[in-house]
Amino acid sequence: ISKINISKAKLKTEKLKKIPNINYILDKMSKKNIINLKWEYKNHKNEKNLCYISLSIEADEVDDYLKKNKINLGAKQKEIVNFLKNNDRVEINDLIDILKVSKQSILSLQNKNLIDIKLEDYYRNPENAYTLEQKEIYLNEEQKNACNKVISEMFDQNKKPYMLHGVTGSGKTEVYMEIIDYALSQGLDSIVLVPEIALTPQTITRFKNRFGDIVGVFHSQLSEGQKHDVYKAIKAGNIRILIGARSALFAPFNSLGVIIIDEFHETSYKSEKNPKFSAIEVAKFIANKNNISLVLGSATPSIDEYYKAKNGEYNLIEIKQRANKNPLPKIEVVDMKEELNKGNKSIFSFKLQDEIKQAIKNNNQVILFLNRRGYASFVSCRSCGYVFQCENCDISLTYHKGKNIGRCHYCGYEREIPKECPECSSIYVKPFGVGTQKIEEELKVIFPELKVLRMDKDTTSKKGSLEEILNKFKNKEADILIGTQMLSKGLDFDNVTLVGILSADMILNFPDFKSFETTFQLITQVSGRAGRSDKEGKVVLQTYDTDHYSIRRAINYDFEGFYEDEIKIRKAFGYAPFNNMISVVVSGENENLVKKNIQNMYDSIIYLLKGRGITDFEFILGPNPCSISKINQNYRWQILFKDDNIEINLLKGIIKYICITKRDVVFSKEINISIDINPNSVL
């Protein structure tokens, strides 16, 4: 209050930012009418304008005006006037380029009141240049019922969020658009969240085709100027539908009525960087506070959220049939152990090779999925066993054959792979394992006549490269598209009838409690890329573990069965959704200091828990080195907490007190602390 009194006028809140919890304090004071809080939107340093020129009088009145006012024009000025007689308006730089005139000639005409010069805002359009023909869509009964459920309750108070569980190809996007169309008719705006904006150009195009220029795009990769333009267009009411990643949730809509989270099972909806927020939890908070309709859609809901739906926290809406009424693609499993017994050492089973031949013979296209980029998993010496490691991280280098380098996919470290082993000087240095580069190489040997495209992080790093790959494949300039999990994110190609999943085990054997769930989701999502038009699809799935329940359930698209299998295991081991988990990772460049600090933290927490009468500490796992114990020169140790037989808010409070309030007492300055509640991964 004293600071406000001293200013005797409006005071910017940033001048009070040194006061602890200032936003909370100001909010409380505002609610008690002690102060007035006002949000102001001001011009941004990245404001960009264009200058337009037009005649200030009617074209057929120009000659009379010149005679009446005895105005003589030079040759260039006459050229400008004649050009403007035939053009309503023109941007000044275009005029200069076309007519080769000077700015002085233009300003002279303005002084003679012959032309108007007007500055207009320039909107820096961030959208991808992916083309898609517009099709007339007719909703089936299941889609109509899904729409009607949400639309009929749009203005109801205290409504639950909706979970739309629809099989792949069931037309969930059409349902979203129908809901949004109704919201628009009621004067309401909408936000559509997608997992990764760069990987969903088709979705953006479909919305643009239906709704036109009121559709905007927002994500963290936009320039500051582009972000500014999008926010300004939203405030002006020019953007009514915003498609974006997590950060789109905070867009300044005045009349937000609908939030849709597509493919809500994707882990990218949880930020891995500070602040580690969950877009789903934030969306629930916004929707509940402002009576907004929240729709979460997926063919493979996360176990955690589906459990909540089963227990009444969501309105569960199901679409069990594909929009084209075709059956889901048949998945055929190939046991790669048997392939080896037959003498086939290739990553391509005989069955998959035959199916590729048949698909191409029928003028169809093929998608091949492998969830590892690069050429090989690692490079090793066959004589002494030396493995080329990252110098900054506790992980082997992935081999990239084109440049003959090993690359760390965590910190970006690269080194050339020598012909001799640095340990024993042996020449038997060889890459092991398989990545998308090797798949591409081997495919060209088996099918030299086929045109192949590869879509992974290495081939899509340049601006516009992803759109180029998608357009080429859509236009049938390639027969086969190879890719990583990028392929699972909503791609829709009418001519794809065959999908090959080259190694389901790669995901299955990942050291994480959600790996079985991820396996089921990826198999289902990637399989769903086949048979999306009037042609039936087929999937060949290669694995060494044909009996695993996640694979058996996935090949029958049995989500309910998988859910029941998985939920029993989660309950037995106390994993989510039955218990919350808090991960605290302590890291730093000095390994001994990291160990000492995390032990200090552990001892402090135990001391506080004992003071509250808690003596059983089985809910605390650690301290232990992280599964990846070193990243980017930082050693990493971890403690995991489960709220098993302990109140989660008590646990949060103690961790916050030790790691934040008493940070300077418990931890050294050189130490980094990362706290994550219900992390996607514990690596």
N, C-alpha and C positions, 0 to 999 in steps of 0.2 A: 504493500500500500504506500509506503514511504517513497519508493522509487517512482510510482505513478504520480504521487503528489508533486514530487520534484519536477517531473517533466511538464506538468500543467497542461498537457495536451495528449494526443494519441501517442501510445508507446508501443514500439515493435516488440513482440514477444521474444525475439532472438536476443534482445538486450538483457533478458532475465534468465537466459538459459543456464547460467552458472548456479542458479538456485536448485537444489535437489528436488526431483519430482514436480517441476514447475508446471508441466502440462496438466497434471492431476489437480494441483492447487488452483490453477486458473479456471479449470472446468468447474470445480466446487464453488468458487467465488461467483462465477457467472450464473450458476443455478440458483444461488442465493441473492441474485440481483445486486451484488456488491460492485461488480464491474460489468462493462459491456465488452464482449468479445466479438470481433468482426473480422471475417476472412476477406482479404482483398487480393484480387487478381490483377497484377500489373504487367506491363509490357516486358518482355524477356529480352535479354541481351542478344538472343539469336533470332529476334524478329526479322522477317524477310519480306520485302515488298517488291512489287513490279509496277512499273510506270506505264500507264496507258494513255494514248492520244486519240482524240476524236474531234470532229468539227463541232464548233459551238453553236452553229446555226444550220438550218436545213440545207442540203446540197444544192437544191435548185434556187436558193436565195443568195448564194455566195457572190455571183456576178453583180447582182443589184447592190449588195452590201459594199462591194469594192468601189463601184461607181459613186454611190451615195457618199461614201466617206473619203473619196479621192485617194484610195490606197493603191500604190504600185507594188507589184510583187516581182522579186527576182526570179530567175529561171528555176533555181532549186526550190524556192518557196511555192512556185506554181506547180511543180512536180509533186510536192507534198500534198497540196490542196486537192489536186486532181486524183491522187491516190486515195485520199480520205473520202472523196465523193463516192467512190465505189466500194469502200470498206467502212463498216460502222466504227470500228476502233482497231488500233494496232498497238502492240507493245513497242516502246521507244527503240529498244535495241534491234528489234526486227526491222523497224522502219529504216534505221540507219544502215543496216546490212543490205536491205533490198534496194534502196534508192541512192546509197552512198552519199548521204547528206550529213551536214554537221549539226551538232546540238544547238549551235548559235542560230541556224536557220529556223529550227523548231521553236526556240524561245522567242524569236522575233515575231513569229506568227501568233504566239500566245499574247505578246504585248499588243498586237493589233486586234485582239479579241476574236480571232478567227478559229482558234482551237482551244480545247480544254485539255489540261494535263491532270491526270488523277492517279494517286497512289492506291494500290489495292494489295491486300494481304496475299502472300504466296503460300499455298499449301504444299509442303514437301511430302509427296505421296510415298509411303514406305512399302506399298504392296508388291508382292511378287508377280512377275509377268508369266503366269501359267495360264494357258488357254484351255477352255472347256466348253463344249457345246451345251446350250441350255435345252433341257428336256422337260416336257410337260409331265408333271407328277400327279398321280392319283393315289390317295391314301387308301390302304385296305382297312378292314374292320378293326384289327388290332391297333393300327396306327391311330385311327380315329378315336378309339376308346382312350388311348393314352393321352391324346390332345385334349379331349373333353374333360378328363379327370383334372388336369392342371388348370385349364381355362375356366371351368365351372367354379373353382375355388380361389381364383386369382385375387378376389377382394375380401375373402374370408379372413377373419382375425385368428391369430394363434394357430395357423396351419402348419403342418409338418412339412419338412422337405420331401421331395419325391426321388425315388430311385427307379430309373428306367433300365431294366435288365432285358436287353434285346439281343438276340443272336447276331453274329456277324452278317452284314448285308440285310438287316431287318428294316432299314430305312429310318434309323434314329435321327439322322440329320434332318430329314423331311419333317419329323415330329417337332424338332427344335424350331424349325422355321415357321411352322404353323402356329406354335405357341407365341413366337415373337411377333408374327403378323397380327395376332389378336391383341397383344400388348400394345403395339403401335396404334391400333385403332382406338385404344383406350387412353392414348396420350402417354404411354409408358415406354421407357428406354430399356435396353437389354445389354447384358455382358455375356459373351460366350468364351469360356476358357478352353484352350486346347493344350495338350501336353508340351509340345515344342512348336512354336509358331513357324519355324523354318521348314518343318517337315509336313505342314498341312496346307500347301498352296491350293490343293483341290477344294478344301473346305471353304477357304476365303473366296475362291472364284464362284462357288455355288451360291454363297450368300450375296456376292456382288451382282451376280446374274439376276437374282430375284429381287433384291432390295435397292440396287443401284448405289449412288454416291453417299447414302446415309450410313454405309458400312465403313467403319474405320478399323485400323490394325494398330495394336500397341504391344510392345515387348521391350526387354532390356537392351536388345541389340540396336535399337534405333538411336540415331544421333540426338543430341540435346535439342537441336533445332526441330527435328521431326517430332519428338515428344511434345515440345511446346506447341507445335501446330495442331497436333491431335487434341491436346487438352483445350486449346482455344476453340477448336471446331466443336468440341463437346459442349463447352460453356455457351457457345453461340447457338446451339441446337442444330448444327449442320451434320453432326454425327449422332445417330440414334441407336446404332448397334455397334458394339466394340468387340472385336475378336482379338484375343491375346493370350499370353502366358500369365503366370501368377500375378505379375505387377498390374495387369489390367483391372484387377479388383478395386484398385484405389482411384480409378478414374472419377472425375468430378461431375457425375450426372446429377441433374436436378430432380429427375422423376424416374428413378430406377425402379423397374417393376419385376424384372426377370434376371436371374443368374443361372446360366447353364454351365456345367462342368462336364465336358465330353471326355470319354476314356478316363474316368476318374480314378481308376486303379493304378494309373501310371505314377511311378515314384517321383517324377519331376515336379509334381505338385507340392512336394515338400522341399523347401529351400535347404541346400547343404551349406550355404554360407550364412553368416550372421546378417540379419536376424533370422533364425531358423524357424520360420513360420510355415504352417500347413495351410495351403490355399483353401482346402476343404473346411477346416475349422474356422478360418477367417470369414469365408462365405456364409457359413452357418450363423456366425455372430451378426454379420451385416443383415442377412435375410430376416433373422429373428427380431432384430432391433427395429427394422424399417418395414416389416410386413411384406417382404419380397418373396416371390415364388422361386425356390431353389430346386433345380433339377440336376441330378447326378446320373449320367448315362454310361453304360459299359456292357459289352458282351461277357466280360469276365470280372465281375465286381471283386474288390479286395475282400478278403476274409473278414477283416475287422469291421468294415462298413456293412457287409451283408449280414453279419451277426446282429448288428444294431437294427437293421431292417426287419430281421426275423423277430426281434424283440420289441417292435412297434415304434422305433424312433423315426422311421421313414414310412411314407406311403409307397409300397412296393408295386410297381407297374411292370408287367412282363409282356414281351413280344416274342413269341416262340417260333414264328415263321418268317422266312426270308421274304423281302418285298416282291421279288420276282417269282415267288412260290416254288422255286427250285429247291430240291433237298440240299442240305449242307454237304460240302465235298466229302466223299468217302476217303478216310485215312487208312492207308495200308502200311503196316509196320514191317520193316526189314531188320532182322537180327544180324548185326554186323559181325558177330562171332562166327555165324554160319558162312557169311561171305568170305571170311578169312580161311575157313576150312575148305572152301571151294577154290582157293588159290587166288581170290580177288583181293589185292592189296590196295586198290584204289579207294579214294574217299567216295566214289560213285558206285553204288551197288549195281548189280546187273539189272535189277528191276527198275531202278531209276533211269539208267541209260536207255532201256527199252521204252519207258514212258516218255522220255524226252523226244526220242525218235518219232513216236506216234503223234505227239502233240504238234511237232513241227510239220510232219507230213500232212496234218489236217489244217495247216495254216494258222495254228494257234501259238500263243506265247507262254513262256515258262518263267517262274520266279524261283530262285534258289536262295535259301536262308542259312547263314552261318553266323553265329554271334561272336565272331572274332575278326577284327580287321588285321591288316598286315599280311605277310607271307607265311610266317611260322611263329609258333608260340615263344620259342626261345632258341638260342644258338649254344651248342655245347661241343666240347672236345670229346671224341669217342675214345681217345687213348687214356686220358686222366680224369675225365668227368667234369672239367672246369666249365662253368656256365657264365656267360657274359651278363653281368649285373649292372644296374644303374648305380652311378657313383653317389647319387643323392637319396635314393630310396632303397628299401629292402624288397626289391622285386627284379625279376629277370627282364632283359630287354627283348622287345618284340622285333622280329626280323622283317625288314622291308627290302625286298630284293632289288627293286629298280635302282636305288641309290647305294645298295650294299651296306646298309646301316642297321644298327640296332637302336630302337627308339623306346624311351620310357613313356607310357601313356598316362602317367601321373604328373610328371614335372616337365616333360618335353626334352629331357637330356638325350643327345644323340652321339653315337660314335661309329666310325667305320669298322666293319668286321674284318680283321686281318686274315690272311691265308694260313698263318701259323698260330698255334695256341700260345698265348702269352705266358702260360705256366710251364708247359713241357716242350714247346716248339714243334709239336706234332702238326702234320698237315691235314689231319683228319678232323677238321672243324666243320660241323654240319648243322643246318637248321632242323629243328624237330617240331612236330605238331603241324597244324594247318590253320591258315587264315584266308580271308577273302581273295587276296592276291594270288595265292597258290591255287585256289579253286578256279579262278579265271584262267590261269596258265594251263592247268590240267584239262579244263573244259575245251580249250582251243586245240589241244592235242587230240582229244577224243572226237570232237566235232569241229574240224577246221573250217568247215563251210558256213558255220553259224556266226551271226553277229552278236556280240556279248557286251553288255554294259555292267559296270560295277558301281554300286551306291553305298559308300561308307564315309566315315569322317575324312578320310584321305582324299577322296574324289569330289567331295562337296564343300571343301574349305573355302574355295574362291567364290566371290559374289556372283550369283546367277548360275553357278554350276549345277546346283540341284534342279533348278527349273529346266535347264538344258537336258539333263538326263531324263527327267520325267516326260518332257515333251517328245523326246526322241522315241522313248518306249511307247508312249501313247500313240504316236504316229507310225508305229510298226517299223521303225528304222533299226530295230534290234529284235532278235528272237528270244534272248534270255537276259534277265536282270538278276544279278547277284547282289546280295546286300546283307547288312547286319540288322539289328532290331529296328532300324529306321523303317524297314519294310512293313512292320506291324502296325504303323501309325496311320490308319485310315486311308491307305492308298486304294484307288478304285480303277481297275483297268478291265474293260469289257472283254478283251480277247485272251485273258489269262485263264487257262483251263488246268494247268498243272503247277503245283507248288512242291518243291523238294526241301525238306528239313534235314540238313546234312548230318547234324550231330545234336540230338536232344540232350545227350549226357553232359555237354559243356556247361549248361545252366544247372542241370540236376545236381551235379557234384560240387557246386559252389558252396563254400563254408559259411552258410548263413541260414538262419531258421526260416526265412521266407523263400528259399531256393525252390522248394517244391511248388509253391504257389506261383512263382515267376515262371517255372517250367510249364505249368498248365496254361497260364495266361498267354505266353508266347506261342505255344503250339496252336492254341485256339485262334489267336489273332492272326498269325501268319497263314494258317490254313484258310482262314476266311477271305484271303485275297483271291482265291480260285473260284470260278463259276459264279461271278457276280452279274452276269448278263443272262441271256437265254440259253447259254451253253453250260452244261454240267461240268463241275470241277472235280479234280482228283488230287490227293496229297500222298506223297511217299515220305514216310518218316523213318529215319535211320537211327538206330540206338543199339547200345550194348546191354541195356537193362530193360528188356521188354516187359518184365513183370511188375515194374514199379507202379504204384497206384496212380500217381499223377499222369503217367503216360497212358495207362489203361483207361482212365476216366476221360482223358483228353481226346483219345481216338474215337470215343463215342459221344463227344460233346456233352458229357454228363457232369455239368457243373454242380448240381445238387449232390450227386454221389461224391464228387471230390470234396465239396464243402464238408460233408459229414465225416469223411475220412480225416481231413485236415483238422477239423475243429476238435476231434477227440485227442489228437496229438498235442495241439496247442494247450488244451485243458490239462492234460497229464503233466506237461512240463512248465505250466504257468506262464505261457507266452500270451501275447495279445491275441484276442481281445479280453482275455480273462484277467490280465494284470497289465498295468502300465510299466514302462521301462524307461529309466533315465540313464543316459550314457554321459559320463564325464571323461573327456580325453585331455590329458596333460602332455604338452609337447615342448621341445626346446632343442637347441643344438648340442647341449652338454648332457649326455645320457645319464651320468651319475646324479646330476642336479635334478633331472626329470624324475628319477626314481625316488630321490630324497623328498621332493615336493609332493609327489602323489602319496607317499607314505605319511607325510605330515597331514595331508588332507584326510586320509583314511583314519588316522589316530584321532583327529579333531572331531570327525563325524561320530566315531564310536563313543567318544567321551560324552558328546551331547545326547546321544541315544540312551546311554546308560543313565544319564541324569533324568531321563523320562521313564525309567523303569524297564527299558527294552534290553534284553540280554541275549536273545536269539538273533544272530546276524546272518542267517542262511540266505536272506534276500539280497545280500551284498556279494557280488562276484568280483574278485580282484583284491588289490591291484594286480594287473597282468599286462604284459606287452600287447599292443594291438595286433590283430592278424597280419596287417601290413605295418611292421614296427618302425619303419622309417620312411618318411616322404619329404622330398625336397630339403634334405639335410636336417630335418627335425625328427628326433626320436619321439615315439608315441607310446604312452602307457594309458591304460583305461581302467575305470571302475564302472561296473554296471549295477544298477539298483532296480529291483522289482518291488512293486508295492504289495507284496505278498504278506499278509498279516500286519501291515502297517498302513496308516492313512497317508494317501498320496500327497495331500497338502502339507502334512508334517514333514514328509521327506523333501518336498520342494523347498519348504521354508528353511530346513537345516542346510541343504546344499547351497541355497542362495546366500545364506548367512556366511558360510565358510568360504565360498568361491567368489562372492561379490562384496559383501559388507566387510569381511575380514581378509580380503585378498592380500593386502599389503603385509599382514601379519603372518599368514599361512604360506604364501607363495613368494618366490623370488621375482624380481622385475623381469628377468630374462625368460620367464616361463609363460607359455600360452595356455589358456584354458578354454575348452569348448564343451558346452552343455547342450544336450539334445534330448528332448522328451519324446519318447516313442520314435526312435530313429528308424529310417528305412533299412539301414544296414549297420551291423556292429563291427565292420572291418576296420 
